[in-house]
Amino acid sequence: MQYDVLISFTDPEDNRTVYRAGKDKYPREGYIPSEERIAYLQGKNNKFRAPVIAGKAIPPGGKKK
């Protein structure tokens, strides 16, 4: 599953991949983040103090749930 990027960020756990708000989906193809990482990016306990990825996943095929 992928998530819309809400705030642009560089992911140190994904080889410093840059994710751009409104343009990219998280995670990129070929990278599988942990459930904890997804929860961290969806929460407010990060350096932005706001979710950086959407709370709802985009299922394969691109349609939002």
PDB file with SEQRES, HELIX, SHEET and CRYST1 records, atoms N, CA, C and O in Angstrom:
SEQRES   1 A   65  MET GLN TYR ASP VAL LEU ILE SER PHE THR ASP PRO GLU          
SEQRES   2 A   65  ASP ASN ARG THR VAL TYR ARG ALA GLY LYS ASP LYS TYR          
SEQRES   3 A   65  PRO ARG GLU GLY TYR ILE PRO SER GLU GLU ARG ILE ALA          
SEQRES   4 A   65  TYR LEU GLN GLY LYS ASN ASN LYS PHE ARG ALA PRO VAL          
SEQRES   5 A   65  ILE ALA GLY LYS ALA ILE PRO PRO GLY GLY LYS LYS LYS          
HELIX    1 AA1 PRO A   12  ASP A   14  5                                   3    
HELIX    2 AA2 GLU A   35  GLN A   42  1                                   8    
SHEET    1 AA1 2 TYR A   3  ASP A   4  0                                        
SHEET    2 AA1 2 LYS A  25  TYR A  26 -1                                        
SHEET    1 AA2 2 PHE A   9  ASP A  11  0                                        
SHEET    2 AA2 2 THR A  17  TYR A  19 -1                                        
CRYST1    1.000    1.000    1.000  90.00  90.00  90.00 P 1           1          
ATOM      1  N   MET A   1       0.836  -1.183   0.000  1.00  0.00           N  
ATOM      2  CA  MET A   1       0.000   0.000   0.000  1.00  0.00           C  
ATOM      3  C   MET A   1       0.879   1.244   0.000  1.00  0.00           C  
ATOM      4  O   MET A   1       1.981   1.251   0.548  1.00  0.00           O  
ATOM      5  N   GLN A   2       0.370   2.279  -0.619  1.00  0.00           N  
ATOM      6  CA  GLN A   2       1.084   3.541  -0.647  1.00  0.00           C  
ATOM      7  C   GLN A   2       0.228   4.632  -0.021  1.00  0.00           C  
ATOM      8  O   GLN A   2      -0.987   4.495   0.123  1.00  0.00           O  
ATOM      9  N   TYR A   3       0.895   5.715   0.345  1.00  0.00           N  
ATOM     10  CA  TYR A   3       0.257   6.838   1.020  1.00  0.00           C  
ATOM     11  C   TYR A   3       0.627   8.135   0.311  1.00  0.00           C  
ATOM     12  O   TYR A   3       1.746   8.278  -0.181  1.00  0.00           O  
ATOM     13  N   ASP A   4      -0.308   9.081   0.258  1.00  0.00           N  
ATOM     14  CA  ASP A   4      -0.003  10.410  -0.269  1.00  0.00           C  
ATOM     15  C   ASP A   4       0.986  11.102   0.660  1.00  0.00           C  
ATOM     16  O   ASP A   4       0.878  10.989   1.881  1.00  0.00           O  
ATOM     17  N   VAL A   5       1.941  11.810   0.091  1.00  0.00           N  
ATOM     18  CA  VAL A   5       2.897  12.590   0.872  1.00  0.00           C  
ATOM     19  C   VAL A   5       2.293  13.974   1.108  1.00  0.00           C  
ATOM     20  O   VAL A   5       1.950  14.680   0.160  1.00  0.00           O  
ATOM     21  N   LEU A   6       2.166  14.353   2.374  1.00  0.00           N  
ATOM     22  CA  LEU A   6       1.549  15.627   2.749  1.00  0.00           C  
ATOM     23  C   LEU A   6       2.570  16.746   2.946  1.00  0.00           C  
ATOM     24  O   LEU A   6       2.288  17.909   2.658  1.00  0.00           O  
ATOM     25  N   ILE A   7       3.761  16.386   3.441  1.00  0.00           N  
ATOM     26  CA  ILE A   7       4.848  17.333   3.676  1.00  0.00           C  
ATOM     27  C   ILE A   7       6.109  16.718   3.074  1.00  0.00           C  
ATOM     28  O   ILE A   7       6.410  15.553   3.333  1.00  0.00           O  
ATOM     29  N   SER A   8       6.842  17.481   2.281  1.00  0.00           N  
ATOM     30  CA  SER A   8       8.073  16.963   1.678  1.00  0.00           C  
ATOM     31  C   SER A   8       9.077  16.601   2.771  1.00  0.00           C  
ATOM     32  O   SER A   8       9.239  17.333   3.747  1.00  0.00           O  
ATOM     33  N   PHE A   9       9.746  15.463   2.592  1.00  0.00           N  
ATOM     34  CA  PHE A   9      10.740  15.017   3.576  1.00  0.00           C  
ATOM     35  C   PHE A   9      11.752  14.087   2.920  1.00  0.00           C  
ATOM     36  O   PHE A   9      11.509  13.535   1.847  1.00  0.00           O  
ATOM     37  N   THR A  10      12.887  13.928   3.586  1.00  0.00           N  
ATOM     38  CA  THR A  10      13.919  12.982   3.182  1.00  0.00           C  
ATOM     39  C   THR A  10      13.898  11.854   4.197  1.00  0.00           C  
ATOM     40  O   THR A  10      13.982  12.098   5.400  1.00  0.00           O  
ATOM     41  N   ASP A  11      13.785  10.620   3.722  1.00  0.00           N  
ATOM     42  CA  ASP A  11      13.671   9.473   4.624  1.00  0.00           C  
ATOM     43  C   ASP A  11      15.036   8.818   4.851  1.00  0.00           C  
ATOM     44  O   ASP A  11      15.558   8.154   3.955  1.00  0.00           O  
ATOM     45  N   PRO A  12      15.621   9.000   6.048  1.00  0.00           N  
ATOM     46  CA  PRO A  12      16.922   8.401   6.324  1.00  0.00           C  
ATOM     47  C   PRO A  12      16.873   6.872   6.380  1.00  0.00           C  
ATOM     48  O   PRO A  12      17.903   6.212   6.243  1.00  0.00           O  
ATOM     49  N   GLU A  13      15.691   6.315   6.580  1.00  0.00           N  
ATOM     50  CA  GLU A  13      15.562   4.861   6.633  1.00  0.00           C  
ATOM     51  C   GLU A  13      15.382   4.253   5.240  1.00  0.00           C  
ATOM     52  O   GLU A  13      15.356   3.030   5.098  1.00  0.00           O  
ATOM     53  N   ASP A  14      15.259   5.092   4.221  1.00  0.00           N  
ATOM     54  CA  ASP A  14      15.104   4.648   2.838  1.00  0.00           C  
ATOM     55  C   ASP A  14      16.212   5.260   1.978  1.00  0.00           C  
ATOM     56  O   ASP A  14      15.949   5.871   0.942  1.00  0.00           O  
ATOM     57  N   ASN A  15      17.462   5.082   2.433  1.00  0.00           N  
ATOM     58  CA  ASN A  15      18.619   5.526   1.659  1.00  0.00           C  
ATOM     59  C   ASN A  15      18.537   7.016   1.304  1.00  0.00           C  
ATOM     60  O   ASN A  15      18.971   7.435   0.231  1.00  0.00           O  
ATOM     61  N   ARG A  16      17.971   7.810   2.230  1.00  0.00           N  
ATOM     62  CA  ARG A  16      17.817   9.264   2.071  1.00  0.00           C  
ATOM     63  C   ARG A  16      16.997   9.652   0.836  1.00  0.00           C  
ATOM     64  O   ARG A  16      17.272  10.659   0.184  1.00  0.00           O  
ATOM     65  N   THR A  17      15.990   8.837   0.530  1.00  0.00           N  
ATOM     66  CA  THR A  17      15.082   9.138  -0.573  1.00  0.00           C  
ATOM     67  C   THR A  17      14.267  10.384  -0.238  1.00  0.00           C  
ATOM     68  O   THR A  17      13.773  10.530   0.880  1.00  0.00           O  
ATOM     69  N   VAL A  18      14.132  11.277  -1.210  1.00  0.00           N  
ATOM     70  CA  VAL A  18      13.333  12.487  -1.038  1.00  0.00           C  
ATOM     71  C   VAL A  18      11.919  12.197  -1.526  1.00  0.00           C  
ATOM     72  O   VAL A  18      11.718  11.709  -2.638  1.00  0.00           O  
ATOM     73  N   TYR A  19      10.946  12.504  -0.677  1.00  0.00           N  
ATOM     74  CA  TYR A  19       9.524  12.377  -1.016  1.00  0.00           C  
ATOM     75  C   TYR A  19       8.944  13.779  -1.076  1.00  0.00           C  
ATOM     76  O   TYR A  19       9.081  14.545  -0.122  1.00  0.00           O  
ATOM     77  N   ARG A  20       8.295  14.129  -2.184  1.00  0.00           N  
ATOM     78  CA  ARG A  20       7.775  15.471  -2.400  1.00  0.00           C  
ATOM     79  C   ARG A  20       6.261  15.507  -2.185  1.00  0.00           C  
ATOM     80  O   ARG A  20       5.521  14.675  -2.710  1.00  0.00           O  
ATOM     81  N   ALA A  21       5.829  16.477  -1.412  1.00  0.00           N  
ATOM     82  CA  ALA A  21       4.402  16.652  -1.119  1.00  0.00           C  
ATOM     83  C   ALA A  21       3.615  16.876  -2.397  1.00  0.00           C  
ATOM     84  O   ALA A  21       3.999  17.680  -3.245  1.00  0.00           O  
ATOM     85  N   GLY A  22       2.505  16.154  -2.524  1.00  0.00           N  
ATOM     86  CA  GLY A  22       1.622  16.331  -3.669  1.00  0.00           C  
ATOM     87  C   GLY A  22       2.111  15.692  -4.955  1.00  0.00           C  
ATOM     88  O   GLY A  22       1.383  15.688  -5.948  1.00  0.00           O  
ATOM     89  N   LYS A  23       3.324  15.150  -4.968  1.00  0.00           N  
ATOM     90  CA  LYS A  23       3.872  14.557  -6.189  1.00  0.00           C  
ATOM     91  C   LYS A  23       4.211  13.081  -6.032  1.00  0.00           C  
ATOM     92  O   LYS A  23       4.044  12.298  -6.968  1.00  0.00           O  
ATOM     93  N   ASP A  24       4.688  12.700  -4.846  1.00  0.00           N  
ATOM     94  CA  ASP A  24       5.140  11.325  -4.635  1.00  0.00           C  
ATOM     95  C   ASP A  24       4.190  10.552  -3.736  1.00  0.00           C  
ATOM     96  O   ASP A  24       3.358  11.123  -3.033  1.00  0.00           O  
ATOM     97  N   LYS A  25       4.341   9.244  -3.783  1.00  0.00           N  
ATOM     98  CA  LYS A  25       3.641   8.331  -2.885  1.00  0.00           C  
ATOM     99  C   LYS A  25       4.690   7.672  -2.005  1.00  0.00           C  
ATOM    100  O   LYS A  25       5.820   7.446  -2.438  1.00  0.00           O  
ATOM    101  N   TYR A  26       4.318   7.364  -0.774  1.00  0.00           N  
ATOM    102  CA  TYR A  26       5.210   6.689   0.155  1.00  0.00           C  
ATOM    103  C   TYR A  26       4.656   5.305   0.436  1.00  0.00           C  
ATOM    104  O   TYR A  26       3.456   5.173   0.679  1.00  0.00           O  
ATOM    105  N   PRO A  27       5.467   4.285   0.412  1.00  0.00           N  
ATOM    106  CA  PRO A  27       6.875   4.230   0.052  1.00  0.00           C  
ATOM    107  C   PRO A  27       7.054   4.067  -1.455  1.00  0.00           C  
ATOM    108  O   PRO A  27       6.113   3.733  -2.175  1.00  0.00           O  
ATOM    109  N   ARG A  28       8.268   4.306  -1.913  1.00  0.00           N  
ATOM    110  CA  ARG A  28       8.575   4.105  -3.326  1.00  0.00           C  
ATOM    111  C   ARG A  28       8.559   2.606  -3.629  1.00  0.00           C  
ATOM    112  O   ARG A  28       8.638   1.780  -2.720  1.00  0.00           O  
ATOM    113  N   GLU A  29       8.458   2.270  -4.892  1.00  0.00           N  
ATOM    114  CA  GLU A  29       8.483   0.874  -5.309  1.00  0.00           C  
ATOM    115  C   GLU A  29       9.826   0.253  -4.912  1.00  0.00           C  
ATOM    116  O   GLU A  29      10.884   0.836  -5.151  1.00  0.00           O  
ATOM    117  N   GLY A  30       9.773  -0.911  -4.316  1.00  0.00           N  
ATOM    118  CA  GLY A  30      10.983  -1.616  -3.922  1.00  0.00           C  
ATOM    119  C   GLY A  30      11.388  -1.422  -2.471  1.00  0.00           C  
ATOM    120  O   GLY A  30      12.304  -2.092  -1.994  1.00  0.00           O  
ATOM    121  N   TYR A  31      10.724  -0.521  -1.761  1.00  0.00           N  
ATOM    122  CA  TYR A  31      11.037  -0.283  -0.341  1.00  0.00           C  
ATOM    123  C   TYR A  31       9.824  -0.658   0.489  1.00  0.00           C  
ATOM    124  O   TYR A  31       8.705  -0.242   0.192  1.00  0.00           O  
ATOM    125  N   ILE A  32      10.051  -1.444   1.530  1.00  0.00           N  
ATOM    126  CA  ILE A  32       8.963  -1.859   2.420  1.00  0.00           C  
ATOM    127  C   ILE A  32       9.280  -1.356   3.827  1.00  0.00           C  
ATOM    128  O   ILE A  32      10.121  -1.937   4.513  1.00  0.00           O  
ATOM    129  N   PRO A  33       8.622  -0.288   4.264  1.00  0.00           N  
ATOM    130  CA  PRO A  33       8.862   0.243   5.609  1.00  0.00           C  
ATOM    131  C   PRO A  33       8.150  -0.600   6.665  1.00  0.00           C  
ATOM    132  O   PRO A  33       7.200  -1.323   6.365  1.00  0.00           O  
ATOM    133  N   SER A  34       8.620  -0.494   7.892  1.00  0.00           N  
ATOM    134  CA  SER A  34       7.963  -1.198   9.000  1.00  0.00           C  
ATOM    135  C   SER A  34       6.645  -0.500   9.342  1.00  0.00           C  
ATOM    136  O   SER A  34       6.431   0.660   8.990  1.00  0.00           O  
ATOM    137  N   GLU A  35       5.783  -1.217  10.020  1.00  0.00           N  
ATOM    138  CA  GLU A  35       4.520  -0.625  10.488  1.00  0.00           C  
ATOM    139  C   GLU A  35       4.808   0.533  11.440  1.00  0.00           C  
ATOM    140  O   GLU A  35       4.079   1.524  11.460  1.00  0.00           O  
ATOM    141  N   GLU A  36       5.877   0.401  12.228  1.00  0.00           N  
ATOM    142  CA  GLU A  36       6.252   1.458  13.156  1.00  0.00           C  
ATOM    143  C   GLU A  36       6.665   2.723  12.403  1.00  0.00           C  
ATOM    144  O   GLU A  36       6.338   3.834  12.822  1.00  0.00           O  
ATOM    145  N   ARG A  37       7.383   2.552  11.297  1.00  0.00           N  
ATOM    146  CA  ARG A  37       7.813   3.703  10.500  1.00  0.00           C  
ATOM    147  C   ARG A  37       6.610   4.425   9.909  1.00  0.00           C  
ATOM    148  O   ARG A  37       6.545   5.654   9.929  1.00  0.00           O  
ATOM    149  N   ILE A  38       5.666   3.666   9.386  1.00  0.00           N  
ATOM    150  CA  ILE A  38       4.448   4.263   8.826  1.00  0.00           C  
ATOM    151  C   ILE A  38       3.696   5.036   9.903  1.00  0.00           C  
ATOM    152  O   ILE A  38       3.261   6.164   9.671  1.00  0.00           O  
ATOM    153  N   ALA A  39       3.541   4.436  11.078  1.00  0.00           N  
ATOM    154  CA  ALA A  39       2.843   5.108  12.177  1.00  0.00           C  
ATOM    155  C   ALA A  39       3.572   6.392  12.592  1.00  0.00           C  
ATOM    156  O   ALA A  39       2.931   7.404  12.874  1.00  0.00           O  
ATOM    157  N   TYR A  40       4.904   6.353  12.630  1.00  0.00           N  
ATOM    158  CA  TYR A  40       5.703   7.530  12.972  1.00  0.00           C  
ATOM    159  C   TYR A  40       5.455   8.653  11.970  1.00  0.00           C  
ATOM    160  O   TYR A  40       5.258   9.803  12.364  1.00  0.00           O  
ATOM    161  N   LEU A  41       5.463   8.331  10.684  1.00  0.00           N  
ATOM    162  CA  LEU A  41       5.262   9.349   9.648  1.00  0.00           C  
ATOM    163  C   LEU A  41       3.824   9.862   9.609  1.00  0.00           C  
ATOM    164  O   LEU A  41       3.582  10.985   9.166  1.00  0.00           O  
ATOM    165  N   GLN A  42       2.877   9.059  10.064  1.00  0.00           N  
ATOM    166  CA  GLN A  42       1.476   9.482  10.096  1.00  0.00           C  
ATOM    167  C   GLN A  42       1.134  10.261  11.366  1.00  0.00           C  
ATOM    168  O   GLN A  42       0.089  10.907  11.442  1.00  0.00           O  
ATOM    169  N   GLY A  43       2.003  10.197  12.343  1.00  0.00           N  
ATOM    170  CA  GLY A  43       1.737  10.833  13.625  1.00  0.00           C  
ATOM    171  C   GLY A  43       2.283  12.250  13.716  1.00  0.00           C  
ATOM    172  O   GLY A  43       2.745  12.833  12.734  1.00  0.00           O  
ATOM    173  N   LYS A  44       2.213  12.783  14.934  1.00  0.00           N  
ATOM    174  CA  LYS A  44       2.689  14.145  15.187  1.00  0.00           C  
ATOM    175  C   LYS A  44       3.986  14.154  15.982  1.00  0.00           C  
ATOM    176  O   LYS A  44       4.519  15.219  16.293  1.00  0.00           O  
ATOM    177  N   ASN A  45       4.497  12.966  16.313  1.00  0.00           N  
ATOM    178  CA  ASN A  45       5.712  12.869  17.115  1.00  0.00           C  
ATOM    179  C   ASN A  45       6.934  12.720  16.210  1.00  0.00           C  
ATOM    180  O   ASN A  45       7.707  11.771  16.342  1.00  0.00           O  
ATOM    181  N   ASN A  46       7.097  13.674  15.288  1.00  0.00           N  
ATOM    182  CA  ASN A  46       8.241  13.689  14.377  1.00  0.00           C  
ATOM    183  C   ASN A  46       8.759  15.124  14.314  1.00  0.00           C  
ATOM    184  O   ASN A  46       8.196  16.009  14.959  1.00  0.00           O  
ATOM    185  N   LYS A  47       9.821  15.366  13.549  1.00  0.00           N  
ATOM    186  CA  LYS A  47      10.417  16.715  13.551  1.00  0.00           C  
ATOM    187  C   LYS A  47       9.496  17.794  12.987  1.00  0.00           C  
ATOM    188  O   LYS A  47       9.688  18.977  13.269  1.00  0.00           O  
ATOM    189  N   PHE A  48       8.501  17.404  12.198  1.00  0.00           N  
ATOM    190  CA  PHE A  48       7.551  18.374  11.650  1.00  0.00           C  
ATOM    191  C   PHE A  48       6.393  18.652  12.603  1.00  0.00           C  
ATOM    192  O   PHE A  48       5.670  19.637  12.451  1.00  0.00           O  
ATOM    193  N   ARG A  49       6.228  17.768  13.588  1.00  0.00           N  
ATOM    194  CA  ARG A  49       5.114  17.847  14.541  1.00  0.00           C  
ATOM    195  C   ARG A  49       3.755  17.818  13.843  1.00  0.00           C  
ATOM    196  O   ARG A  49       2.780  18.413  14.302  1.00  0.00           O  
ATOM    197  N   ALA A  50       3.730  17.103  12.713  1.00  0.00           N  
ATOM    198  CA  ALA A  50       2.509  16.944  11.918  1.00  0.00           C  
ATOM    199  C   ALA A  50       2.679  15.713  11.042  1.00  0.00           C  
ATOM    200  O   ALA A  50       3.807  15.339  10.722  1.00  0.00           O  
ATOM    201  N   PRO A  51       1.582  15.076  10.648  1.00  0.00           N  
ATOM    202  CA  PRO A  51       1.697  13.923   9.756  1.00  0.00           C  
ATOM    203  C   PRO A  51       2.352  14.317   8.434  1.00  0.00           C  
ATOM    204  O   PRO A  51       2.009  15.344   7.849  1.00  0.00           O  
ATOM    205  N   VAL A  52       3.296  13.498   7.964  1.00  0.00           N  
ATOM    206  CA  VAL A  52       3.937  13.774   6.684  1.00  0.00           C  
ATOM    207  C   VAL A  52       3.397  12.882   5.568  1.00  0.00           C  
ATOM    208  O   VAL A  52       3.609  13.156   4.386  1.00  0.00           O  
ATOM    209  N   ILE A  53       2.691  11.804   5.954  1.00  0.00           N  
ATOM    210  CA  ILE A  53       1.986  10.978   4.966  1.00  0.00           C  
ATOM    211  C   ILE A  53       0.543  10.834   5.409  1.00  0.00           C  
ATOM    212  O   ILE A  53       0.230  10.927   6.596  1.00  0.00           O  
ATOM    213  N   ALA A  54      -0.331  10.605   4.443  1.00  0.00           N  
ATOM    214  CA  ALA A  54      -1.764  10.494   4.725  1.00  0.00           C  
ATOM    215  C   ALA A  54      -2.064   9.282   5.605  1.00  0.00           C  
ATOM    216  O   ALA A  54      -1.323   8.299   5.607  1.00  0.00           O  
ATOM    217  N   GLY A  55      -3.151   9.371   6.341  1.00  0.00           N  
ATOM    218  CA  GLY A  55      -3.568   8.289   7.222  1.00  0.00           C  
ATOM    219  C   GLY A  55      -4.184   7.113   6.493  1.00  0.00           C  
ATOM    220  O   GLY A  55      -4.166   5.991   6.999  1.00  0.00           O  
ATOM    221  N   LYS A  56      -4.730   7.357   5.310  1.00  0.00           N  
ATOM    222  CA  LYS A  56      -5.355   6.287   4.533  1.00  0.00           C  
ATOM    223  C   LYS A  56      -4.464   5.879   3.391  1.00  0.00           C  
ATOM    224  O   LYS A  56      -3.920   6.716   2.671  1.00  0.00           O  
ATOM    225  N   ALA A  57      -4.322   4.568   3.234  1.00  0.00           N  
ATOM    226  CA  ALA A  57      -3.476   4.032   2.180  1.00  0.00           C  
ATOM    227  C   ALA A  57      -4.190   4.066   0.831  1.00  0.00           C  
ATOM    228  O   ALA A  57      -5.418   4.033   0.750  1.00  0.00           O  
ATOM    229  N   ILE A  58      -3.386   4.132  -0.211  1.00  0.00           N  
ATOM    230  CA  ILE A  58      -3.891   4.015  -1.581  1.00  0.00           C  
ATOM    231  C   ILE A  58      -3.621   2.582  -2.002  1.00  0.00           C  
ATOM    232  O   ILE A  58      -2.459   2.198  -2.130  1.00  0.00           O  
ATOM    233  N   PRO A  59      -4.654   1.776  -2.222  1.00  0.00           N  
ATOM    234  CA  PRO A  59      -4.428   0.388  -2.595  1.00  0.00           C  
ATOM    235  C   PRO A  59      -3.801   0.270  -3.992  1.00  0.00           C  
ATOM    236  O   PRO A  59      -3.843   1.222  -4.772  1.00  0.00           O  
ATOM    237  N   PRO A  60      -3.227  -0.884  -4.302  1.00  0.00           N  
ATOM    238  CA  PRO A  60      -2.689  -1.084  -5.647  1.00  0.00           C  
ATOM    239  C   PRO A  60      -3.748  -0.751  -6.697  1.00  0.00           C  
ATOM    240  O   PRO A  60      -4.914  -1.116  -6.545  1.00  0.00           O  
ATOM    241  N   GLY A  61      -3.351  -0.077  -7.730  1.00  0.00           N  
ATOM    242  CA  GLY A  61      -4.296   0.363  -8.767  1.00  0.00           C  
ATOM    243  C   GLY A  61      -4.587   1.856  -8.663  1.00  0.00           C  
ATOM    244  O   GLY A  61      -5.162   2.440  -9.581  1.00  0.00           O  
ATOM    245  N   GLY A  62      -4.188   2.486  -7.538  1.00  0.00           N  
ATOM    246  CA  GLY A  62      -4.261   3.932  -7.427  1.00  0.00           C  
ATOM    247  C   GLY A  62      -5.533   4.535  -6.883  1.00  0.00           C  
ATOM    248  O   GLY A  62      -5.579   5.753  -6.707  1.00  0.00           O  
ATOM    249  N   LYS A  63      -6.573   3.762  -6.603  1.00  0.00           N  
ATOM    250  CA  LYS A  63      -7.809   4.345  -6.085  1.00  0.00           C  
ATOM    251  C   LYS A  63      -7.730   4.390  -4.570  1.00  0.00           C  
ATOM    252  O   LYS A  63      -7.326   3.422  -3.926  1.00  0.00           O  
ATOM    253  N   LYS A  64      -8.129   5.550  -3.999  1.00  0.00           N  
ATOM    254  CA  LYS A  64      -8.111   5.697  -2.545  1.00  0.00           C  
ATOM    255  C   LYS A  64      -9.241   4.916  -1.923  1.00  0.00           C  
ATOM    256  O   LYS A  64     -10.312   4.746  -2.506  1.00  0.00           O  
ATOM    257  N   LYS A  65      -8.965   4.434  -0.692  1.00  0.00           N  
ATOM    258  CA  LYS A  65      -9.994   3.732   0.077  1.00  0.00           C  
ATOM    259  C   LYS A  65     -11.016   4.716   0.581  1.00  0.00           C  
ATOM    260  O   LYS A  65     -11.970   4.326   1.254  1.00  0.00           O  
TER     261      LYS A  65                                                      
END                                                                             
